[in-house]
């Protein structure tokens, strides 16, 4: 029995997996239509030449870009494509006219590799205070801080890599813009997962996670009236992958964005309720956090190596795919590694039961 009422529809659109796939936060499973579209374009390139094949599909590229733009609250003219979210961030930072001594404020769920990109360029990084024990930004503190100091920009991971907490980005943007501070949003874990029209100046993300598009396609959108000038040129693109991304976005729109978001939030709640306290594993997010990314703190005394071994055992012995999320993913949040479970619409209750039974034998 599927947890989501959309589960059967999602399942029918895809090849049946050979495993229990609970790892959409790493890479979601593309539909048959996405895979077919990519394959067809590659064959078309071989038959007609890459540039002719691209010209043949110019109207589709334009339509697909408009569809993606509507999903993230930008215009098609503001979007460029890269091969990943990280490549998009690098392109942004390389093309942005920022001061020599740049200051950036971040939430404590900031993705570790993003911090590396900031530090590599000599930016001063300041963590924003949490407003609760779960890691949501303290909005009152942010508003107060901006009365006395303004960073060059605020960078927010909408949903982090090792926490299902959804940051209140729209409100953060409102507060920051009142102080004339631009906001950049990493949507790698949020696009196709939660509402992503936020009013942010710049957003970027990837096709391969919750959108269940192909790997090798990332995007960057810079609002034309953003508070700082950015000059970005498009690079060589994986055009077949872009067409696949267009199909994935269209599938989301056909089902209904808000419906998908509600279903994924319900799946996250069901997963947390089923797994919390099993074998001394503890769910880290509030049970009603509106995301399907769920993290479990391991039993007391476990080391990172124990968590990796548990992940390997789940996959090798039971065919259950999850992620051992170590602290490098969010170093500002502490050194606690967690087990990350990220089911999509086709998760079944028996999948969660099998995972719960396995965790019980690994706990205390």
Backbone torsions as a table, in degrees:
resi	resn	phi	psi	omega
1	UNK	NA	127.6	179.6
2	UNK	-74.1	144.5	174.4
3	UNK	-68.4	-37.8	-178.2
4	UNK	-99.0	144.6	175.9
5	UNK	-69.8	-16.3	176.8
6	UNK	-89.6	-1.5	-173.5
7	UNK	-57.2	-45.3	-178.1
8	UNK	-65.5	-41.3	178.6
9	UNK	-62.9	-44.6	179.0
10	UNK	-63.1	-42.3	-178.2
11	UNK	-65.8	-44.9	-177.8
12	UNK	-62.3	-27.0	-177.6
13	UNK	-80.4	-1.7	-173.8
14	UNK	-132.8	159.2	170.1
15	UNK	-61.9	137.0	177.9
16	UNK	-65.4	129.1	-176.9
17	UNK	-73.2	151.4	176.3
18	UNK	-86.3	-2.4	-178.4
19	UNK	-134.1	174.3	169.5
20	UNK	-90.5	103.5	-171.7
21	UNK	-90.6	105.5	178.3
22	UNK	-122.4	44.5	-171.9
23	UNK	-140.7	45.0	179.1
24	UNK	-65.3	-23.7	179.0
25	UNK	-69.5	-17.3	171.8
26	UNK	-90.5	-54.0	177.4
27	UNK	-164.2	122.2	177.9
28	UNK	-76.9	166.6	-179.2
29	UNK	-90.3	117.8	-179.4
30	UNK	-69.3	151.8	178.0
31	UNK	-76.9	164.5	175.4
32	UNK	-59.9	-36.2	-179.8
33	UNK	-66.2	-40.2	177.4
34	UNK	-62.1	-49.1	-178.9
35	UNK	-63.4	-42.1	179.3
36	UNK	-63.0	-39.4	179.7
37	UNK	-64.7	-43.5	178.9
38	UNK	-63.0	-47.2	-178.5
39	UNK	-62.2	-43.1	-178.8
40	UNK	-61.6	-39.6	-179.6
41	UNK	-70.4	-36.5	177.2
42	UNK	-62.7	-40.7	175.6
43	UNK	-64.3	-39.5	-179.6
44	UNK	-63.8	-39.2	176.9
45	UNK	-61.5	-40.3	-180.0
46	UNK	-67.5	-33.4	-177.2
47	UNK	-80.4	-39.9	-169.3
48	UNK	-118.0	-5.3	-175.3
49	UNK	93.7	143.3	-172.5
50	UNK	-60.6	-44.0	-174.7
51	UNK	-73.9	-36.7	176.6
52	UNK	-66.1	-42.4	178.8
53	UNK	-60.7	-38.3	177.5
54	UNK	-66.0	-43.6	178.6
55	UNK	-61.8	-36.5	179.4
56	UNK	-60.4	-27.9	-174.7
57	UNK	-109.3	20.7	-176.0
58	UNK	-57.7	-42.2	-179.2
59	UNK	-66.3	-36.6	177.8
60	UNK	-66.3	-42.0	177.5
61	UNK	-60.0	-42.9	-180.0
62	UNK	-64.2	-45.2	179.0
63	UNK	-63.2	-44.4	-178.4
64	UNK	-63.4	-38.6	178.9
65	UNK	-66.8	-38.5	176.0
66	UNK	-63.2	-40.8	179.8
67	UNK	-63.3	-44.5	177.7
68	UNK	-62.9	-41.9	-179.7
69	UNK	-59.0	-42.0	179.9
70	UNK	-65.5	-31.0	-179.9
71	UNK	-69.3	-32.8	-175.2
72	UNK	-107.8	3.0	174.6
73	UNK	78.6	33.7	176.9
74	UNK	-129.0	-178.2	174.1
75	UNK	-103.0	159.5	-178.6
76	UNK	-60.4	-35.1	-178.2
77	UNK	-67.5	-17.3	-177.4
78	UNK	-89.9	-3.8	-173.1
79	UNK	-101.4	135.3	166.8
80	UNK	-126.0	164.5	-174.8
81	UNK	-119.7	143.0	173.8
82	UNK	-133.4	-177.7	-175.7
83	UNK	-86.3	-8.9	-179.3
84	UNK	-165.1	170.7	175.7
85	UNK	-65.7	-40.6	-179.0
86	UNK	-66.1	-39.0	176.1
87	UNK	-63.2	-35.3	177.1
88	UNK	-65.1	-42.5	177.8
89	UNK	-63.0	-42.9	178.9
90	UNK	-61.4	-43.0	178.4
91	UNK	-61.2	-40.6	177.8
92	UNK	-60.9	-52.5	-175.5
93	UNK	-66.1	-30.3	177.8
94	UNK	-74.8	-25.5	-176.1
95	UNK	-104.4	-0.7	-174.5
96	UNK	-90.5	134.4	178.2
97	UNK	-85.8	86.0	-178.9
98	UNK	-107.3	156.8	177.8
99	UNK	-62.5	161.2	178.6
100	UNK	-60.3	-43.6	178.2
101	UNK	-103.1	86.5	-175.6
102	UNK	-90.8	138.9	175.3
103	UNK	-116.1	132.8	178.3
104	UNK	-128.2	134.3	174.4
105	UNK	-100.7	138.8	-177.2
106	UNK	-135.2	160.4	170.9
107	UNK	-82.0	164.6	-177.9
108	UNK	-74.0	-10.0	174.9
109	UNK	-88.9	11.8	-177.1
110	UNK	-55.4	134.4	-179.2
111	UNK	-65.0	128.8	-176.1
112	UNK	-53.0	-48.5	178.2
113	UNK	-60.8	-27.9	174.2
114	UNK	-66.2	-41.6	177.7
115	UNK	-61.1	-36.8	176.8
116	UNK	-60.7	-42.2	179.0
117	UNK	-63.5	-40.0	178.5
118	UNK	-66.4	-47.1	-176.3
119	UNK	-67.4	-33.5	178.3
120	UNK	-61.3	-29.7	-179.4
121	UNK	-96.2	5.1	176.2
122	UNK	79.6	17.2	179.1
123	UNK	-70.6	144.6	171.1
124	UNK	-86.2	119.2	-175.6
125	UNK	-104.1	127.7	179.5
126	UNK	-122.4	120.2	177.9
127	UNK	-73.9	137.7	175.3
128	UNK	-83.1	148.8	-178.7
129	UNK	-71.9	147.5	174.0
130	UNK	-76.6	147.4	176.2
131	UNK	-96.0	-8.6	178.4
132	UNK	-155.9	179.7	-177.5
133	UNK	-73.6	-10.5	-175.9
134	UNK	-92.5	-11.9	175.7
135	UNK	103.9	7.0	173.3
136	UNK	-69.2	141.4	179.7
137	UNK	-63.2	140.3	175.9
138	UNK	-78.1	102.6	-175.3
139	UNK	-67.6	-36.9	177.9
140	UNK	-64.8	-41.8	178.6
141	UNK	-64.7	-40.5	178.3
142	UNK	-60.6	-46.3	-179.8
143	UNK	-61.6	-40.4	179.2
144	UNK	-67.0	-43.5	-179.6
145	UNK	-60.9	-38.3	-176.9
146	UNK	-71.4	-15.2	175.4
147	UNK	-71.7	-23.1	-174.4
148	UNK	-112.8	-18.7	-176.4
149	UNK	-156.7	143.8	177.2
150	UNK	-125.5	121.9	174.8
151	UNK	-73.6	169.8	176.7
152	UNK	-71.8	-30.8	170.4
153	UNK	-163.8	160.9	172.9
154	UNK	-108.9	131.7	179.8
155	UNK	-116.3	126.0	-175.3
156	UNK	-126.3	127.8	165.2
157	UNK	-82.1	111.3	-176.7
158	UNK	-54.4	-49.7	168.4
159	UNK	-130.6	132.8	-176.6
160	UNK	-79.2	179.6	-178.4
161	UNK	-84.3	-18.4	-179.3
162	UNK	-134.4	33.4	174.2
163	UNK	-160.6	139.2	177.8
164	UNK	-86.0	7.6	179.0
165	UNK	-65.2	132.2	178.9
166	UNK	-100.8	115.8	-179.7
167	UNK	-73.7	143.4	-178.6
168	UNK	-77.6	71.0	-168.7
169	UNK	-63.3	-42.7	-177.6
170	UNK	-58.9	-40.8	178.9
171	UNK	-70.9	-37.2	176.7
172	UNK	-60.8	-43.6	179.1
173	UNK	-62.0	-44.1	179.9
174	UNK	-59.1	-46.0	-179.3
175	UNK	-66.7	-43.7	-178.2
176	UNK	-66.0	-41.6	-178.6
177	UNK	-67.0	-28.9	175.8
178	UNK	-63.6	-25.3	177.8
179	UNK	-102.4	11.9	179.2
180	UNK	61.0	38.5	178.9
181	UNK	-113.4	125.5	179.6
182	UNK	-74.5	154.0	-178.7
183	UNK	-124.8	131.8	175.4
184	UNK	-112.2	134.7	-177.0
185	UNK	-121.8	125.2	171.0
186	UNK	-84.2	110.5	-177.7
187	UNK	-104.5	20.0	-176.1
188	UNK	-55.7	-39.2	-178.1
189	UNK	-99.3	1.1	-173.9
190	UNK	-114.5	-28.7	-177.0
191	UNK	-68.5	129.2	-174.1
192	UNK	82.3	2.4	-172.3
193	UNK	-120.3	-46.0	178.6
194	UNK	-138.2	166.4	177.9
195	UNK	-58.3	134.9	-173.7
196	UNK	-125.9	16.5	171.2
197	UNK	-91.1	103.4	-168.9
198	UNK	-119.9	-15.4	-174.8
199	UNK	83.9	5.0	-179.1
200	UNK	-64.8	153.4	-180.0
201	UNK	-68.7	-40.9	-175.0
202	UNK	-139.6	135.9	174.6
203	UNK	-136.0	154.0	175.6
204	UNK	-150.7	159.8	-178.0
205	UNK	-172.4	-162.6	-174.5
206	UNK	-137.9	157.9	-179.7
207	UNK	-82.0	-26.4	-158.7
208	UNK	-86.9	-5.1	-174.8
209	UNK	-96.7	-107.5	-173.1
210	UNK	-71.5	-22.5	174.9
211	UNK	-72.2	-18.6	-178.4
212	UNK	56.6	35.7	170.4
213	UNK	-87.2	-170.5	-177.1
214	UNK	-79.7	160.4	168.8
215	UNK	-73.0	156.4	176.0
216	UNK	91.2	9.9	178.2
217	UNK	-132.6	115.4	172.3
218	UNK	-120.9	167.7	-179.1
219	UNK	-139.4	155.8	177.0
220	UNK	-138.3	130.0	179.2
221	UNK	-126.1	123.6	-178.7
222	UNK	-118.1	116.3	-178.2
223	UNK	-65.0	135.0	-175.2
224	UNK	-63.7	-30.2	179.2
225	UNK	-100.2	27.4	179.9
226	UNK	-63.4	161.6	-171.1
227	UNK	-77.9	-7.3	173.6
228	UNK	-137.8	150.7	-178.9
229	UNK	-76.8	134.2	175.9
230	UNK	-131.7	133.3	177.0
231	UNK	-118.0	111.7	-178.4
232	UNK	-124.9	130.2	174.0
233	UNK	-106.3	142.8	177.3
234	UNK	-67.9	146.2	178.8
235	UNK	-107.9	177.3	173.3
236	UNK	-53.7	136.2	-170.6
237	UNK	-122.2	151.2	171.8
238	UNK	-83.6	88.2	-169.9
239	UNK	-68.0	-37.3	176.1
240	UNK	-61.2	-39.7	177.7
241	UNK	-65.9	-36.9	177.1
242	UNK	-63.0	-38.7	175.9
243	UNK	-65.0	-38.4	176.3
244	UNK	-63.4	-41.4	175.6
245	UNK	-59.9	-40.9	179.5
246	UNK	-60.0	-39.8	177.5
247	UNK	-65.8	-42.4	-179.8
248	UNK	-61.4	-41.8	177.9
249	UNK	-66.1	-41.4	179.2
250	UNK	-62.7	-38.5	177.9
251	UNK	-63.4	-40.7	177.0
252	UNK	-62.1	-43.4	-179.6
253	UNK	-67.1	-36.7	-179.2
254	UNK	-65.7	-39.9	176.7
255	UNK	-69.7	-39.2	-176.0
256	UNK	114.5	113.8	-175.3
257	UNK	-55.4	-51.6	-174.9
258	UNK	-63.2	-35.1	178.4
259	UNK	-64.9	-43.7	178.0
260	UNK	-62.1	-43.9	-179.4
261	UNK	-60.8	-42.9	179.3
262	UNK	-64.5	-42.1	-179.6
263	UNK	-64.6	-41.6	179.5
264	UNK	-66.2	-38.4	175.9
265	UNK	-62.3	-40.6	178.6
266	UNK	-66.5	-36.8	176.5
267	UNK	-64.6	-41.5	177.0
268	UNK	-60.6	-43.5	178.6
269	UNK	-62.4	-46.9	-179.3
270	UNK	-62.0	-38.3	179.6
271	UNK	-66.5	-43.8	179.4
272	UNK	-65.0	-42.6	179.9
273	UNK	-63.8	-37.1	-177.6
274	UNK	-74.1	-32.7	-169.9
275	UNK	-101.9	-20.1	-174.7
276	UNK	-63.0	126.6	176.4
277	UNK	85.2	-3.7	178.7
278	UNK	-68.3	121.1	177.4
279	UNK	54.4	33.3	-179.7
280	UNK	71.5	11.4	169.5
281	UNK	-81.2	139.2	-174.8
282	UNK	-124.4	126.6	175.7
283	UNK	-66.4	135.4	-174.8
284	UNK	-89.2	-26.8	-177.9
285	UNK	-91.8	160.7	168.1
286	UNK	-59.8	146.2	-175.7
287	UNK	-60.2	-30.7	-176.6
288	UNK	-99.6	16.4	175.2
289	UNK	-59.2	129.6	-170.9
290	UNK	-80.3	54.7	176.5
291	UNK	-143.4	161.3	177.1
292	UNK	-102.2	10.2	173.5
293	UNK	-90.8	118.6	-173.0
294	UNK	-123.8	133.7	178.3
295	UNK	-122.6	143.8	-179.2
296	UNK	-120.4	126.1	171.1
297	UNK	-78.2	135.2	-175.7
298	UNK	-74.1	170.1	177.0
299	UNK	-57.9	156.0	-179.1
300	UNK	-55.8	140.6	176.3
301	UNK	89.9	-7.6	-179.5
302	UNK	-72.6	142.0	174.3
303	UNK	-101.7	169.4	178.2
304	UNK	-57.1	-38.5	-179.7
305	UNK	-63.9	-34.5	176.9
306	UNK	-65.3	-39.4	-179.3
307	UNK	-67.3	-41.9	177.4
308	UNK	-62.4	-40.0	178.6
309	UNK	-64.1	-38.1	177.6
310	UNK	-64.7	-43.4	177.1
311	UNK	-58.8	-46.2	-179.1
312	UNK	-64.5	-39.8	-179.8
313	UNK	-65.8	-40.8	178.4
314	UNK	-59.3	-40.4	-178.0
315	UNK	-79.1	-48.7	-173.5
316	UNK	-68.3	-37.7	-175.1
317	UNK	-95.4	-30.1	-173.2
318	UNK	-121.1	-8.2	-179.2
319	UNK	68.7	30.5	178.6
320	UNK	-104.5	118.5	-176.3
321	UNK	-97.7	115.2	175.5
322	UNK	-137.6	-178.0	-179.7
323	UNK	-122.4	136.6	167.9
324	UNK	-88.6	103.6	-174.6
325	UNK	-93.3	109.8	-177.6
326	UNK	-93.4	169.6	-166.9
327	UNK	-66.0	-18.6	178.8
328	UNK	-61.0	-21.5	-179.8
329	UNK	-70.9	-27.5	179.4
330	UNK	-150.6	69.4	-172.8
331	UNK	-63.8	-23.2	179.4
332	UNK	-74.9	-15.5	-177.1
333	UNK	-89.6	-4.6	179.9
334	UNK	120.3	-174.0	-174.5
335	UNK	-109.7	16.7	-179.4
336	UNK	-81.5	115.6	172.8
337	UNK	-78.3	151.4	-177.3
338	UNK	-136.7	159.4	171.9
339	UNK	-92.6	123.9	-175.3
340	UNK	-104.4	125.0	178.2
341	UNK	-117.9	127.6	-175.4
342	UNK	-140.4	75.3	179.7
343	UNK	-73.4	152.5	175.2
344	UNK	-105.3	-164.5	-170.4
345	UNK	-62.9	-23.3	-175.4
346	UNK	-92.6	12.8	178.6
347	UNK	-66.4	139.5	178.2
348	UNK	-104.8	154.2	178.2
349	UNK	-61.7	-34.1	179.0
350	UNK	-68.9	-25.2	173.8
351	UNK	-64.2	-45.1	179.4
352	UNK	-67.9	-35.6	177.6
353	UNK	-64.3	-43.1	179.2
354	UNK	-63.3	-41.1	178.0
355	UNK	-65.0	-43.8	179.6
356	UNK	-60.7	-43.9	179.5
357	UNK	-62.5	-39.8	179.5
358	UNK	-67.3	-41.9	180.0
359	UNK	-65.5	-34.1	179.8
360	UNK	-60.1	-39.4	-179.0
361	UNK	-75.6	-16.2	179.0
362	UNK	-95.0	-10.0	-177.6
363	UNK	-96.1	-154.8	-178.5
364	UNK	-115.5	NA	NA
